Amino acid sequence: MLLILARHGNTFGPGDTPVWVGANEDLPLVEKGLEQSREIGRALRDAGVVPDRIIAGPLKRTRIGAELAGEMCGFSGEIEIDDRLREIDYGVWGGKSDTQITEQWGDEAVAQWRERSIPPSGAGWSPSPAALAANARSVLDAASRDRSPDTVVLIVTSNGVLRYFHTLLAGPGAPESEAKVKTGHIGAARIEASGARLLFWNQTPGSPGAALA
């Protein structure tokens, strides 16, 4: 089967100050984010790929993003909402800008997460890394029950959650610095009886590196 994983589009527009958006910051997609979602669907359509299932996290940015991508690629089923794909609760970091966080926690705490996927101690993040890894594994197992070569599943979630899928698909030896997914970007893996093979990660839909055909 072909598994496609997408991060939702932008939740901040020109002139907005980006803040850390977690489980408690249920922001809608801005106009660019809506267009990024449509572009994911267009890339699938242009590659002749129509998902058999689309699974999304419960927050507005992932639900709406999944719906728009599905409309653009010709998906006619129901979007499956899975709470295990809810973004991380960033605790006291949630809703704060990088400047506000580094003033209190320092640059290294932010770099530890962004470059090595190590959450800050004492910031109240939840669920635990072990629970997030277990959620990713259980979603992956459920999504890949049918491993027929022609089966296609699209998962739409957030950057924090996608990092745990990257570990599962790329292997524990893969550099953590490669786990981040930018807004509106996608990754894909081929899931077979022998295991998972990561095809690409963090690519713009429709780019040469994101060959879905």
C-alpha positions as CSV (number, residue, x, y, z in Angstrom):
1,M,0.0,0.0,0.0
2,L,1.0,3.6,-0.5
3,L,0.8,5.7,2.7
4,I,0.8,9.5,2.3
5,L,1.3,11.8,5.3
6,A,0.6,15.5,5.2
7,R,1.0,18.4,7.5
8,H,-1.8,20.9,7.6
9,G,-1.3,24.3,5.9
10,N,-0.6,27.7,7.4
11,T,-2.5,29.0,10.4
12,F,-0.8,32.4,10.3
13,G,-1.1,35.1,7.6
14,P,1.1,38.0,6.6
15,G,1.8,40.3,9.5
16,D,0.8,37.7,12.1
17,T,3.3,36.7,14.8
18,P,3.6,32.9,14.7
19,V,3.2,31.2,18.1
20,W,3.4,27.5,19.1
21,V,0.1,25.9,18.1
22,G,-0.6,22.7,19.9
23,A,-3.7,20.7,21.0
24,N,-5.2,23.7,22.9
25,E,-4.7,26.2,20.1
26,D,-7.4,25.1,17.7
27,L,-6.7,27.7,15.0
28,P,-8.4,27.7,11.5
29,L,-6.4,27.7,8.3
30,V,-5.7,31.1,6.8
31,E,-6.1,31.6,3.1
32,K,-2.7,30.3,2.2
33,G,-3.3,27.2,4.4
34,L,-6.5,26.5,2.5
35,E,-4.7,26.8,-0.8
36,Q,-1.9,24.5,0.5
37,S,-4.6,21.9,1.4
38,R,-6.0,22.1,-2.1
39,E,-2.5,21.8,-3.6
40,I,-2.1,18.4,-1.8
41,G,-5.3,17.2,-3.4
42,R,-4.2,18.5,-6.8
43,A,-0.9,16.7,-6.5
44,L,-2.7,13.5,-5.8
45,R,-5.1,14.0,-8.7
46,D,-2.3,14.9,-11.1
47,A,-0.5,11.7,-10.2
48,G,-3.7,9.7,-10.7
49,V,-3.9,8.8,-7.0
50,V,-7.2,8.7,-5.2
51,P,-7.0,7.6,-1.5
52,D,-9.1,4.7,-0.4
53,R,-9.1,6.3,3.1
54,I,-8.4,9.7,4.5
55,I,-7.6,9.9,8.2
56,A,-7.2,13.2,10.0
57,G,-6.7,14.7,13.4
58,P,-9.6,16.3,15.2
59,L,-8.5,19.9,15.1
60,K,-9.8,22.5,12.6
61,R,-6.6,22.8,10.7
62,T,-6.3,19.1,10.0
63,R,-10.0,18.3,9.5
64,I,-10.5,21.2,7.0
65,G,-7.2,20.4,5.3
66,A,-8.2,16.8,4.8
67,E,-11.6,17.8,3.5
68,L,-10.1,20.2,0.9
69,A,-7.4,17.7,-0.2
70,G,-10.1,15.0,-0.6
71,E,-12.3,17.3,-2.6
72,M,-9.5,18.2,-5.0
73,C,-8.3,14.6,-5.6
74,G,-11.8,13.1,-6.1
75,F,-12.1,11.3,-2.8
76,S,-15.8,10.3,-2.2
77,G,-15.7,8.6,1.1
78,E,-16.0,9.9,4.7
79,I,-13.0,11.6,6.4
80,E,-12.1,9.4,9.4
81,I,-11.3,11.6,12.5
82,D,-8.8,9.9,14.8
83,D,-8.0,11.6,18.2
84,R,-4.7,9.8,18.3
85,L,-3.6,12.2,15.6
86,R,-4.3,15.3,17.8
87,E,-1.3,17.6,18.0
88,I,0.9,17.6,21.1
89,D,-0.3,19.8,24.0
90,Y,2.7,22.2,24.3
91,G,1.8,23.1,27.9
92,V,3.1,26.5,28.9
93,W,4.7,26.9,25.5
94,G,1.3,26.8,23.8
95,G,0.3,30.2,22.3
96,K,3.7,31.8,22.9
97,S,6.1,33.1,20.3
98,D,9.7,31.8,19.9
99,T,10.9,35.1,21.5
100,Q,8.7,34.6,24.6
101,I,9.9,31.0,24.9
102,T,13.6,31.7,24.5
103,E,13.5,34.5,27.0
104,Q,12.4,32.0,29.7
105,W,13.8,28.7,28.4
106,G,16.7,29.6,26.3
107,D,17.6,28.9,22.6
108,E,18.8,25.4,23.4
109,A,15.4,24.2,24.7
110,V,13.8,25.2,21.4
111,A,16.7,23.7,19.3
112,Q,16.5,20.4,21.3
113,W,12.9,19.9,20.0
114,R,13.3,21.2,16.5
115,E,16.5,19.5,15.7
116,R,16.4,16.4,18.0
117,S,12.7,15.9,18.9
118,I,13.5,16.2,22.6
119,P,10.6,17.9,24.5
120,P,11.5,20.4,27.3
121,S,11.4,19.1,30.8
122,G,8.9,20.8,33.1
123,A,6.9,22.6,30.4
124,G,3.9,20.4,30.8
125,W,3.8,18.8,27.4
126,S,1.5,15.9,26.9
127,P,1.0,13.1,26.0
128,S,4.4,11.6,26.9
129,P,6.8,10.7,24.1
130,A,6.1,7.0,24.8
131,A,2.4,7.6,24.4
132,L,2.9,9.6,21.2
133,A,5.0,6.8,19.8
134,A,2.4,4.2,20.7
135,N,-0.3,6.3,19.1
136,A,1.6,6.6,15.9
137,R,2.3,2.9,15.8
138,S,-1.4,2.0,16.5
139,V,-2.6,4.4,13.7
140,L,-0.1,3.1,11.3
141,D,-1.1,-0.5,12.1
142,A,-4.8,0.3,11.6
143,A,-4.2,2.2,8.4
144,S,-2.1,-0.5,6.8
145,R,-4.3,-3.5,7.5
146,D,-4.8,-3.8,3.7
147,R,-1.4,-3.9,2.2
148,S,-2.5,-4.5,-1.3
149,P,-0.2,-2.6,-3.8
150,D,-3.1,-0.4,-5.1
151,T,-4.3,0.6,-1.6
152,V,-3.7,4.3,-0.8
153,V,-4.2,6.0,2.6
154,L,-3.8,9.7,3.3
155,I,-3.1,10.9,6.9
156,V,-3.4,14.6,7.7
157,T,-2.0,15.7,11.0
158,S,0.5,18.1,12.6
159,N,4.2,18.5,12.8
160,G,4.7,17.2,16.4
161,V,2.8,14.0,15.6
162,L,4.4,13.5,12.2
163,R,7.8,13.3,13.9
164,Y,6.8,10.0,15.5
165,F,5.7,8.6,12.2
166,H,9.0,9.5,10.7
167,T,10.8,7.4,13.3
168,L,8.6,4.4,12.5
169,L,9.0,4.8,8.7
170,A,12.6,5.9,8.4
171,G,13.9,3.7,11.2
172,P,15.4,4.6,14.6
173,G,18.8,5.4,13.1
174,A,17.4,8.2,10.9
175,P,18.6,11.7,11.9
176,E,16.1,13.5,14.1
177,S,16.9,16.7,12.2
178,E,15.1,15.3,9.2
179,A,11.8,14.6,11.1
180,K,10.2,18.0,10.8
181,V,7.5,18.6,8.2
182,K,6.8,22.1,7.0
183,T,3.2,23.4,6.7
184,G,1.5,22.0,3.6
185,H,4.3,19.5,2.9
186,I,4.0,15.7,2.5
187,G,5.8,12.4,2.9
188,A,5.1,9.0,1.6
189,A,6.0,5.4,2.3
190,R,5.4,2.0,0.7
191,I,4.0,-0.5,3.3
192,E,4.5,-4.1,2.3
193,A,4.4,-7.4,4.1
194,S,8.1,-7.2,4.7
195,G,7.8,-3.8,6.3
196,A,7.8,0.0,5.6
197,R,10.0,1.8,3.0
198,L,10.1,5.6,3.2
199,L,9.9,7.1,-0.2
200,F,10.3,10.8,0.6
201,W,9.7,13.2,3.5
202,N,8.9,16.9,3.9
203,Q,8.4,17.7,0.2
204,T,6.2,20.2,-1.5
205,P,3.3,18.5,-3.2
206,G,3.9,18.2,-6.9
207,S,7.6,18.7,-6.6
208,P,10.0,16.2,-8.4
209,G,10.9,14.8,-5.0
210,A,7.3,14.0,-4.2
211,A,6.7,11.5,-7.0
212,L,3.4,9.8,-6.1
213,A,2.7,8.1,-9.5
